[in-house]
Amino acid sequence: MFHYVLWNTFSNFITMKKLFVLLLIFCYINLKAQNASELIYSGKLSATEKSTDIPAVFTEDGWIFIKGSIDGEEGLFLYDTGAMITVLSKEIASTEESENKISLEDPTGKTSDSNLILKNIRFNDFNFENIVCTIADLSSFQNQSCRKIDGIIGGNLLKLANWKVEPSIGKVSSSKEPFIPAFSSSGTDIGYYNKLLPLIEISLDNKKQWVLIDTGSTSYFELNNDFIKSSKFKKQKKITGEGISITINGQDRRTTELLYVDEFTLQGISFKNLPTLISKNKPIIGSKFFNGFTTIFNFSENKLYLDSQKKSVVFNSLKNFDMNFCLNEKNQLSVCFLWDKSNSGIKYGDQIIKINGKSIDVLNHDDYCKIKDNILKQDNIDVTVKSDGKEVSFNLTKKVR
């Protein structure tokens, strides 16, 4: 019996504009049939063409989805460089039993067992063969994000090819050969955690930091709390928020902090006023950071390119209500995130029973998503909540954070 430990973090932060979501998985794999390293790294790319353009969906809240197929069944998958292993939903994965098992432990300490299976995953002309996949219930993520996905494409597939991600034209491309940047750049060297998770080294406050490139996170930037305490940022004003995290095994309540990094430089580009989450996890750069660029992941030569002529990027301060809403366990709209405990008087967990005079009770998924989308478009809303058994009305206006 061979025991192999994997650390896999795919932090999906729907930041101040959306529900705060954290997907954090610690994978302990007990493999009986085959040496773990042979199995995990056994995938290969089969393609007759040198490159292919993959249908993609870029959402306003930062998600990157690509369209592919498994066993002839088409699906939508999260493009996630921060996931070590590819994850499939129960719906698209077969129910076949496997001798290889994976135990998923989330931040709450809950664990659940899942099969570890091999699949062929196709994106247009590119067929990725013998890809190790875990099977997970993605319904919590789907319900709260209002996105039905069939899986999460992780590093054990992504590293088999090179990738170009172009948010401005809604395009993702894959190639057997390295992409050539349109603009002159020496790029940034990529290192790896466990051979699969891409890391780059940055300098911040005159200190070197290895950060995970995590396109599965819709944050901009995230720094470790220990680094903050030992840097100039420890004296900087921070905004505290409290809300739920959604994990593979359920929901958990946690706090987070936000600050703005004044400036740092990467590939000759100066980034200013960068919204930064503080956490206990390893530092990451999320998908929103790359929104203004064509990003090239040349994994075959271990290089990252921000393919742009820009010399400076100034991020806008985040504008939002003091809170976010989501469905509770009773399928009722409730307050699931608060910044600075809010000055409005609304409390975490309060049920929303009216928005702009319209009554709301138990919601199905489609109705919830319509309400959520409508709230995001508003700068001012009237809400009535049920708090401690009493009905209280408030007027909410978006604020710059």
C-alpha positions as a printed NumPy array, in Angstrom:
array([[  0.   ,   0.   ,   0.   ],
       [  1.456,   3.343,  -1.088],
       [  0.467,   6.589,   0.63 ],
       [  0.795,   9.838,  -1.278],
       [ -0.108,  13.281,   0.045],
       [ -1.282,  16.068,  -2.252],
       [ -2.015,  19.645,  -1.366],
       [ -4.577,  21.144,  -3.736],
       [ -6.003,  24.6  ,  -3.288],
       [ -8.424,  26.137,  -5.694],
       [ -9.62 ,  29.32 ,  -4.013],
       [-12.641,  30.62 ,  -5.824],
       [-13.11 ,  34.073,  -4.354],
       [-16.174,  35.873,  -5.645],
       [-14.912,  39.059,  -4.072],
       [-16.758,  42.194,  -3.045],
       [-19.122,  42.149,  -6.03 ],
       [-20.192,  38.583,  -5.386],
       [-20.54 ,  35.9  ,  -2.769],
       [-17.294,  35.106,  -0.968],
       [-16.477,  31.518,  -1.83 ],
       [-13.481,  29.469,  -0.817],
       [-12.902,  26.008,  -2.167],
       [ -9.995,  24.486,  -0.277],
       [ -9.223,  20.805,  -0.661],
       [ -6.529,  18.804,   1.062],
       [ -6.174,  15.527,  -0.811],
       [ -4.867,  12.398,   0.88 ],
       [ -4.652,   9.655,  -1.705],
       [ -4.472,   5.98 ,  -0.867],
       [ -3.472,   4.185,  -4.062],
       [ -3.569,   0.408,  -4.146],
       [ -3.25 ,  -0.502,  -7.794],
       [ -0.413,   1.625,  -9.073],
       [  2.43 ,   3.83 ,  -7.951],
       [  0.938,   7.282,  -7.277],
       [  3.476,   9.304,  -9.221],
       [  3.071,   7.047, -12.257],
       [ -0.695,   7.457, -12.159],
       [ -0.874,  11.204, -11.566],
       [  1.69 ,  12.048, -14.232],
       [  0.59 ,   9.395, -16.732],
       [ -1.478,  11.734, -18.921],
       [ -0.469,  12.56 , -22.478],
       [ -1.617,  14.805, -25.312],
       [ -2.68 ,  13.352, -28.646],
       [ -3.258,  15.874, -31.447],
       [ -2.789,  16.024, -35.21 ],
       [ -2.789,  19.841, -35.277],
       [ -0.16 ,  22.061, -33.656],
       [ -2.739,  24.246, -31.904],
       [ -6.458,  24.656, -31.37 ],
       [ -8.867,  27.403, -30.314],
       [-11.196,  26.27 , -27.542],
       [-14.7  ,  27.713, -27.03 ],
       [-14.521,  29.72 , -23.81 ],
       [-16.723,  31.747, -21.489],
       [-15.307,  34.671, -19.48 ],
       [-17.646,  35.947, -16.774],
       [-17.787,  39.433, -15.267],
       [-16.862,  38.044, -11.874],
       [-13.638,  36.531, -13.209],
       [-14.387,  32.895, -13.97 ],
       [-12.797,  31.26 , -17.024],
       [-14.719,  28.301, -18.452],
       [-13.743,  26.157, -21.42 ],
       [-15.913,  23.76 , -23.4  ],
       [-14.827,  20.181, -23.979],
       [-16.087,  16.615, -23.891],
       [-15.633,  13.39 , -21.944],
       [-16.639,  10.071, -23.506],
       [-18.443,  12.034, -26.211],
       [-20.498,  14.043, -23.712],
       [-19.999,  17.797, -23.946],
       [-19.357,  19.794, -20.798],
       [-18.299,  23.139, -19.348],
       [-15.156,  23.17 , -17.213],
       [-13.462,  25.687, -14.95 ],
       [ -9.949,  26.506, -16.202],
       [ -8.013,  26.252, -12.944],
       [ -4.22 ,  26.428, -12.763],
       [ -4.571,  26.338,  -8.965],
       [ -6.034,  22.816,  -8.936],
       [ -3.491,  20.03 ,  -8.933],
       [ -5.794,  17.28 , -10.166],
       [ -8.752,  17.465, -12.537],
       [-12.134,  17.184, -10.798],
       [-15.303,  15.878, -12.469],
       [-18.9  ,  16.254, -11.369],
       [-20.838,  13.128, -10.508],
       [-23.113,  13.788, -13.473],
       [-20.471,  13.686, -16.204],
       [-18.2  ,  11.075, -14.63 ],
       [-19.123,   7.428, -14.919],
       [-20.198,   5.573, -11.802],
       [-17.583,   2.903, -12.32 ],
       [-15.816,   1.753,  -9.184],
       [-12.08 ,   2.148,  -8.838],
       [ -9.542,   0.495,  -6.588],
       [ -7.952,   3.916,  -6.183],
       [ -9.613,   6.146,  -3.613],
       [ -9.143,   9.758,  -2.599],
       [-10.134,  11.255,   0.737],
       [-11.062,  14.945,   0.528],
       [-10.703,  16.97 ,   3.707],
       [-11.987,  20.545,   3.775],
       [-11.155,  23.385,   6.213],
       [-13.98 ,  22.314,   8.537],
       [-12.3  ,  18.944,   9.055],
       [-15.02 ,  17.042,   7.207],
       [-13.883,  14.29 ,   4.88 ],
       [-15.494,  12.399,   2.034],
       [-14.205,   9.552,  -0.098],
       [-14.157,   9.626,  -3.876],
       [-12.993,   7.409,  -6.701],
       [ -9.818,   8.232,  -8.56 ],
       [-10.353,   7.399, -12.239],
       [ -8.633,   7.811, -15.606],
       [-10.441,   9.687, -18.37 ],
       [ -9.814,  11.003, -21.885],
       [-10.787,  14.676, -22.115],
       [-11.085,  16.364, -25.508],
       [-10.921,  20.039, -26.421],
       [-11.546,  20.311, -30.159],
       [ -8.627,  18.546, -31.879],
       [ -6.658,  18.086, -28.665],
       [ -7.293,  14.797, -26.884],
       [ -5.791,  14.541, -23.401],
       [ -5.498,  10.853, -22.57 ],
       [ -5.253,   8.973, -19.26 ],
       [ -6.008,  12.024, -17.139],
       [ -6.35 ,  11.274, -13.433],
       [ -9.659,  12.691, -12.189],
       [-11.449,  12.778,  -8.876],
       [-15.225,  12.777,  -8.635],
       [-16.889,  15.398,  -6.445],
       [-20.293,  16.869,  -5.738],
       [-20.058,  20.368,  -7.251],
       [-23.674,  21.286,  -6.509],
       [-22.82 ,  23.802,  -3.745],
       [-20.521,  25.679,  -6.082],
       [-23.058,  25.501,  -8.905],
       [-25.987,  26.652,  -6.794],
       [-24.282,  29.653,  -5.224],
       [-22.31 ,  30.778,  -8.281],
       [-25.269,  30.275, -10.662],
       [-22.959,  28.389, -12.993],
       [-23.516,  24.765, -13.918],
       [-20.126,  23.222, -14.502],
       [-19.121,  19.668, -15.255],
       [-15.664,  19.777, -13.773],
       [-12.473,  21.626, -12.949],
       [ -9.49 ,  21.241, -15.265],
       [ -6.364,  21.035, -13.133],
       [ -2.613,  21.039, -13.524],
       [ -2.246,  17.358, -14.402],
       [ -3.99 ,  18.161, -17.716],
       [ -2.998,  21.792, -18.258],
       [  0.733,  21.143, -17.98 ],
       [  0.609,  18.753, -20.955],
       [  0.23 ,  21.719, -23.342],
       [  0.843,  25.453, -23.671],
       [ -2.015,  27.928, -23.255],
       [ -2.946,  31.428, -24.35 ],
       [ -5.785,  33.144, -22.474],
       [ -7.276,  36.268, -24.101],
       [-10.112,  37.794, -22.031],
       [-10.498,  40.819, -24.34 ],
       [-11.741,  38.618, -27.189],
       [-13.093,  35.73 , -25.113],
       [-10.606,  33.189, -26.416],
       [ -8.521,  30.337, -24.988],
       [ -6.006,  28.528, -27.197],
       [ -3.866,  25.458, -26.624],
       [ -0.686,  24.484, -28.456],
       [  1.898,  21.724, -28.535],
       [  4.574,  24.322, -29.286],
       [  5.321,  27.419, -27.155],
       [  3.319,  30.527, -28.049],
       [  5.347,  33.487, -29.31 ],
       [  4.486,  36.741, -27.473],
       [  3.344,  39.598, -29.71 ],
       [  5.415,  42.057, -27.687],
       [  9.034,  41.719, -26.677],
       [  9.349,  40.257, -23.198],
       [ 11.685,  37.901, -21.399],
       [  8.729,  36.534, -19.47 ],
       [  8.79 ,  35.163, -15.938],
       [ 10.198,  31.788, -14.95 ],
       [  7.655,  29.304, -13.636],
       [  8.48 ,  26.967, -10.779],
       [  6.14 ,  24.228,  -9.589],
       [  4.719,  22.815,  -6.412],
       [  4.569,  19.025,  -6.7  ],
       [  5.46 ,  19.398, -10.39 ],
       [  1.969,  20.651, -11.271],
       [  1.01 ,  23.92 ,  -9.544],
       [  2.648,  26.958, -11.266],
       [  4.538,  29.392,  -9.033],
       [  6.31 ,  32.644,  -9.859],
       [  8.634,  34.711,  -7.691],
       [  7.759,  38.358,  -7.063],
       [  9.351,  41.113,  -4.997],
       [  7.126,  42.952,  -2.53 ],
       [  8.316,  45.298,   0.227],
       [ 11.875,  44.291,  -0.75 ],
       [ 11.072,  40.667,   0.042],
       [ 10.933,  37.737,  -2.343],
       [  7.657,  35.843,  -2.456],
       [  6.66 ,  32.71 ,  -4.335],
       [  3.024,  33.021,  -5.379],
       [  0.651,  30.501,  -6.92 ],
       [ -0.881,  31.417, -10.282],
       [ -4.489,  30.444,  -9.619],
       [ -6.954,  31.089, -12.439],
       [ -9.576,  29.23 , -10.413],
       [ -9.625,  32.114,  -7.951],
       [-11.577,  35.227,  -8.872],
       [ -9.573,  37.366,  -6.478],
       [ -6.904,  39.772,  -7.689],
       [ -4.196,  39.034,  -5.165],
       [ -3.855,  37.187,  -1.876],
       [ -1.078,  37.382,   0.694],
       [ -0.295,  35.246,   3.701],
       [ -1.067,  36.755,   7.098],
       [  2.443,  35.984,   8.394],
       [  3.967,  38.001,   5.547],
       [  1.642,  40.936,   6.264],
       [  2.684,  40.971,   9.933],
       [  6.365,  41.208,   8.993],
       [  5.955,  43.863,   6.276],
       [  5.066,  47.535,   5.969],
       [  1.453,  46.485,   5.363],
       [  0.934,  45.541,   9.022],
       [  0.189,  49.215,   9.808],
       [ -2.093,  49.699,   6.825],
       [ -5.839,  50.017,   7.361],
       [ -7.644,  46.769,   6.696],
       [-11.292,  46.041,   5.976],
       [-12.672,  42.991,   7.765],
       [-15.413,  40.813,   6.345],
       [-17.247,  37.759,   7.591],
       [-19.08 ,  35.22 ,   5.49 ],
       [-19.494,  31.638,   4.381],
       [-17.066,  29.45 ,   2.53 ],
       [-18.336,  26.672,   0.313],
       [-16.281,  23.497,   0.336],
       [-16.603,  20.112,  -1.286],
       [-18.24 ,  18.849,   1.908],
       [-20.538,  21.735,   2.822],
       [-20.367,  25.288,   4.159],
       [-18.245,  26.974,   6.794],
       [-18.26 ,  30.469,   8.278],
       [-15.012,  32.449,   8.301],
       [-13.538,  35.942,   8.376],
       [-11.3  ,  37.639,   5.827],
       [ -9.426,  40.921,   5.522],
       [ -8.857,  43.241,   2.581],
       [ -6.199,  45.871,   1.962],
       [ -4.77 ,  47.648,  -1.087],
       [ -1.144,  47.054,  -2.101],
       [  0.149,  50.427,  -3.258],
       [  2.502,  49.119,  -5.952],
       [  4.565,  46.221,  -7.195],
       [  6.201,  45.405, -10.535],
       [  6.023,  42.312, -12.72 ],
       [  7.591,  42.01 , -16.191],
       [  8.254,  45.749, -16.258],
       [  4.605,  46.604, -15.577],
       [  3.773,  48.648, -12.488],
       [  0.609,  47.471, -10.687],
       [ -0.961,  50.016,  -8.328],
       [ -3.833,  49.996,  -5.821],
       [ -4.09 ,  46.201,  -6.013],
       [ -7.04 ,  44.729,  -4.008],
       [ -5.483,  42.091,  -1.768],
       [ -7.065,  39.484,   0.474],
       [ -5.218,  38.359,   3.598],
       [ -5.443,  34.7  ,   4.531],
       [ -3.666,  31.824,   6.23 ],
       [ -3.111,  30.163,   2.869],
       [ -0.2  ,  30.425,   0.498],
       [ -0.063,  33.67 ,  -1.563],
       [ -1.815,  33.637,  -4.923],
       [ -2.449,  35.773,  -7.978],
       [ -6.029,  35.225,  -9.135],
       [ -7.807,  35.46 , -12.463],
       [ -8.977,  39.077, -12.055],
       [ -5.352,  40.192, -11.963],
       [ -4.952,  38.968, -15.56 ],
       [ -8.193,  40.429, -16.949],
       [ -6.449,  43.242, -18.82 ],
       [ -3.866,  41.034, -20.506],
       [ -3.292,  38.243, -22.932],
       [ -1.613,  35.705, -20.671],
       [  0.613,  32.975, -22.074],
       [  1.392,  29.839, -20.094],
       [  4.271,  28.183, -21.953],
       [  4.538,  25.189, -19.653],
       [  6.862,  23.365, -22.057],
       [  9.535,  26.012, -21.416],
       [  8.365,  27.009, -17.913],
       [  7.561,  30.612, -18.835],
       [  4.707,  33.011, -18.076],
       [  4.117,  36.042, -20.313],
       [  1.904,  39.074, -19.772],
       [  1.648,  39.915, -23.458],
       [  0.996,  43.647, -23.328],
       [  2.465,  47.052, -24.143],
       [  1.149,  48.481, -20.888],
       [  3.687,  49.998, -18.513],
       [  1.293,  50.756, -15.679],
       [ -1.997,  49.35 , -14.39 ],
       [ -4.078,  51.114, -11.73 ],
       [ -6.832,  48.964, -10.239],
       [-10.121,  50.608,  -9.324],
       [-11.21 ,  50.504,  -5.701],
       [-13.987,  47.976,  -5.227],
       [-17.555,  49.251,  -5.115],
       [-20.267,  47.152,  -3.503],
       [-22.998,  46.926,  -0.922],
       [-21.726,  46.273,   2.596],
       [-22.97 ,  42.718,   2.222],
       [-23.69 ,  39.864,  -0.157],
       [-26.665,  37.533,  -0.363],
       [-26.974,  33.82 ,  -1.031],
       [-29.312,  30.886,  -0.472],
       [-29.364,  29.359,   2.989],
       [-30.041,  25.702,   3.751],
       [-33.804,  26.341,   3.543],
       [-33.46 ,  27.884,   0.05 ],
       [-34.227,  31.334,   1.431],
       [-32.304,  34.446,   0.451],
       [-30.099,  35.466,   3.361],
       [-27.167,  37.696,   4.264],
       [-24.088,  35.499,   3.89 ],
       [-21.299,  38.081,   3.924],
       [-20.75 ,  41.393,   5.716],
       [-17.928,  43.918,   5.466],
       [-16.953,  45.576,   8.752],
       [-20.163,  44.135,  10.228],
       [-21.964,  46.812,   8.175],
       [-23.32 ,  50.079,   9.522],
       [-26.808,  49.318,   8.25 ],
       [-27.914,  47.219,  11.222],
       [-28.305,  44.085,   9.133],
       [-26.679,  41.011,  10.652],
       [-25.08 ,  37.908,   9.206],
       [-27.722,  35.228,   8.622],
       [-30.698,  37.61 ,   8.421],
       [-33.331,  36.405,   5.95 ],
       [-34.216,  38.76 ,   3.081],
       [-38.008,  38.765,   2.711],
       [-38.445,  41.772,   0.387],
       [-36.361,  43.553,  -2.259],
       [-37.675,  46.842,  -3.639],
       [-41.107,  45.999,  -2.25 ],
       [-41.322,  42.537,  -3.827],
       [-41.827,  39.653,  -1.391],
       [-39.359,  36.755,  -1.431],
       [-39.827,  33.387,   0.214],
       [-38.454,  29.97 ,  -0.731],
       [-36.571,  30.225,  -4.036],
       [-35.715,  27.729,  -6.705],
       [-32.314,  27.95 ,  -8.36 ],
       [-33.429,  29.929, -11.425],
       [-35.31 ,  32.538,  -9.383],
       [-32.337,  32.953,  -7.054],
       [-29.976,  33.531,  -9.972],
       [-32.306,  36.133, -11.519],
       [-32.554,  38.028,  -8.221],
       [-28.809,  37.837,  -7.698],
       [-28.112,  39.161, -11.194],
       [-30.599,  42.001, -10.685],
       [-29.019,  43.004,  -7.351],
       [-25.588,  43.24 ,  -8.969],
       [-26.913,  45.725, -11.532],
       [-28.376,  48.056,  -8.899],
       [-26.565,  50.879,  -7.098],
       [-29.377,  51.331,  -4.592],
       [-31.933,  48.841,  -3.224],
       [-34.59 ,  48.694,  -0.514],
       [-34.565,  45.483,   1.506],
       [-36.683,  44.09 ,   4.311],
       [-35.104,  41.451,   6.518],
       [-36.343,  39.132,   9.219],
       [-33.906,  39.583,  12.084],
       [-34.4  ,  38.018,  15.519],
       [-38.044,  37.428,  14.647],
       [-38.68 ,  41.057,  13.654],
       [-39.108,  42.618,  10.215],
       [-36.813,  45.592,   9.597],
       [-36.451,  47.66 ,   6.402],
       [-33.259,  49.269,   5.098],
       [-32.077,  51.274,   2.114],
       [-28.702,  50.069,   0.814],
       [-26.327,  52.02 ,  -1.429],
       [-23.143,  50.689,  -2.995],
       [-19.973,  52.105,  -1.463],
       [-16.362,  52.272,  -2.557],
       [-14.249,  49.972,  -0.435]])
